[in-house]
Amino acid sequence: MARVAIQSIGNTIASWLHTSNQYIEDMNLFNVALGEYASEAQKYAEQVGEVLGIDPGEFMRNQGVFNTIISGFGVASDKAYLMSKNLTQLGYDISSFFNISFEDAMQKLQSGISGELEPLRRLGYDLSVARLQEEALALGIEKKVSAMTQAEKSQLRYYAIMTQVTTAQGDMARTLNAPANQVRILQAQITQLSRAIGNIFIPILNKALPYICLLYTSPSPRDLS
């Protein structure tokens, strides 16, 4: 019983440390991806976290991923920042509207902005070339989609997404008291609590690691003999 209890405590502490380390890695991704917009974006994520009860760290990680994808297509940094912020916010609304996980909603949007049709098509959103061409013509753009640059295509996909999701936009805020959203908020709060506790153990672990490494790398008496 004592061994099981110790093992359980160890697993719990390891989980706290993992959550804390994951946040550190996410913040590194976020800061590098957002660059000069990181400070402004972090303030916005924290404001959204306070209003909706979501995990700001998760918001920043997803925005960092979106920004990396969009910037990779050659979109200007200011436009990539705005697009990534709106897509991240939309991910939470889609999650609430279709009752799917935050992660699933974000992955579908990331696939959509990258040019994959099927993930968002399953939710009823059309990003086919024909639809994109219609959107381009409606904007007065006569250039064929096939002749567009990757940056132009990604911005057109973004526009097509935002014009089709009007019923889902704002759903997280509208249905914040719904049981499903309350469960999501509770999970986010548990994650933040785990991270906070993990942050306490990180300095202790950093001080203990050199001695642990020394213990395992030191030769045993048998080796010396």
N, C-alpha and C positions, 0 to 999 in steps of 0.2 A: 504493500500500500504506500509506503514511504517513497519507494522508487517510482511508482506511477505518479505520485503527487509531485515529486521533483521534476520528472519528465514533463508533466503538464505545465508546470511553472516555467520551465525552460522553453517550451514551445510557445507559450504566451509571450514571453519576453522577446523571443526571436521574431514573432509576428509584429510586435511593436517596433523593433529595430528595422525590420523590412519596410514597414510603412513609412518610417522616418527617412530611411535611405532613398526610398522611391520618390519621396517629395523633393529631396535634394537633387536627384537626377532630373526630375521633371522641371524644377526651377532652372537648372542649367540649360536644358533644352529651350525653355521659354525665353530666358534672357538672351541666348544666342540667336534664336529665331526672330524675336521682336526687335532686338537691337535698341535703337534710340527710342522706340515706342514702348519698351518694356515697363518703365515706371508708370506711365499713363495706363497701360493695359492692366497692370497689377492692381491699381486703384479701382479700376472698373470691375475687375473680377471680385475684389473684396466687397464692393458695393452690391453686386449681384448676389454674392453669398449671404450678405446680411438680409437682403430683401426676400430671397427665395429659399434660404436655408440650405443651399447646396454647398459643396466643398470648393472653395476658391482654388485650391491646388489642382483639382480635377479640371476646372474651367481653364486654368492657365496651361495645363498640359495639352488639352485639346486645341486651344488656340495656337499654341506653339506648333503643333502638328499641321494644322490648317495653313498657318503662315509659311511653314517650310515647303509644303506642297505647292502653294500658289506662287511663292517667290521662285521656286524651281522652274516654273513655266515662263519666267521672265517678266512677271508683273511688277510694276514699280512698288517700292516699299510702302508708300503711303496708302496706295490702293489695296495692297496685300494685307495691311494692318486692318483696314476697315472691313474687308471681305472676311477675314479670319474671325474678327470679333462677331460679326453678324451671323456667320455660319455656326459658330460655337453656341451662341444664344439660341439659334434655331434648333440645334441638336437637342436641347433640353425641352423645347416646345414639342418637337416631333416625338420625343420619348414619352411625354405626358399625353399627347393627343392619340398616339397609336398604342399606348401602354406597352412599350418595349423598354429595355434597359438603356441607360445613358450611353453605355459603350456601343451597343448595337446601333443606336441612332447616329452617333458620331461616325462610326465606320461606314454607314450607308452614305452619309454626306461626303465623307472623304473620298469614297469611291466615285460618287457622282461628279464632284468637282474635278476628279482625275480623268473622267471620260468613260467610266464604266456605267452601262445603262441599267443592268438588271437589279442591283440593290434598291435604287429609288423607284424603279418601275413597279416593284412589288408593293410599294405604298401608293401607287397611282400617279407618280410624277414621270413625265416624259422628257428625256434628254436626247432623243434621237436626232440625227442630222437634219431630218425633215423639220422637226420642231425648232431646232436651233436656227434653221434658215428662215422660218416664219418669224421668229423673234427678231432676227437681224433685219428683215425687210420692214417689220413694224417700226424699227428704230431708224429707218432710212438708210440702212447699210445694204448695198447691192452686191458686195463682195461675197463670193461663194465660201461656205464654211470650209470646204476642202482646201481652199487657197489661203486660209487664215493662219497666222502664227499660233503657237501654243499659248502664248499670253492672251491673244484675242479670243481663242476658243474657250479658255478657262473663264474669262470675264463674261462671255456669252452664256456659258453653262451656269455661272453664278446668277446672271440676270434671269435665266429660264427657271432656275430653282426658286428664286425669291418671288417671281410672279405667279408661281403655282401653289405656294404654301400658305396663302393668305388665311385659310381657315384654321391652320395649325398655329400660326404665329400668335404668341401671347398666351397659349393654352396653359403653360406651366403656372403663370401668375393667376389666370382665371380660375383654375381648379386646384389651387394650392392646398385647400383643405380636404381634397378627395383622399380616401384611404390609400390609394396607390402612391400618390405623391407624398403623403405623410410617411409612408414606409421608406421611400427614397430619401427623404430628409433625415429620418432616423439613421439610416445607413451612413449618410454623409457625416452626421454628427459623431457616430461611432468611429468612423475613419479618422476624423480630426482629433478625437480623444486619444486613439491609439498612437497617432503621430506625435501628439504632445507628450505622451508618456515615453515614447521612443526617444524623443529629443533629450529627455532627462538621462536616459541610459547611454546615449551616444558618447558623451565625454568620459563616462566611466569605462566604456569599452575601449576607447582610444588609449586610455592610460594603461589598461590591463593587457592589451594586445602584444606590446613588446615582450612582456614577461611570459605570456602564453607561447609566443613564437620561440622564445629562448628555451622554454621548457621542452618543447617538441624537437628543437634542432640540436640541443645539447647531447653529446654522446652518452650513452648509458655506461655503467661500470663494466658490463659485459663486453661492450665494444672496445673499451679502453684496454681490457685484458687481452 
